[in-house]
């Protein structure tokens, strides 16, 4: 069986308008949440983690470079 990746790609969703953002976090860290600008509402709102998308190994090179995951 393959070794698990150190990072997870997760989907953060706005609690107000369900607008989604993609976020990268370490596997051991707690679920992600944060306050970000929501274009649907025009204000900063709370985003909470809803699901895991995939591991670091399957990400394109441009995404790895952007988040410093090489």
Long-range contacts (C-beta under 8 A, 24 or more apart in sequence): 4-55, 5-55, 5-56, 5-57, 6-56, 7-55, 7-56, 7-69, 8-52, 8-53, 8-55, 8-56, 9-52, 9-53, 9-54, 9-55, 9-56, 9-59, 10-49, 10-50, 10-51, 10-52, 10-53, 11-49, 11-50, 11-51, 11-52, 11-53, 12-36, 12-47, 12-48, 12-49, 12-50, 13-47, 13-48, 13-49, 13-50, 14-38, 14-40, 14-41, 14-45, 14-46, 14-47, 15-45, 15-46, 15-47, 15-48, 16-40, 16-41, 16-45, 16-46, 17-41, 17-45, 20-50, 21-47, 22-53, 23-49, 24-56, 24-67, 24-69
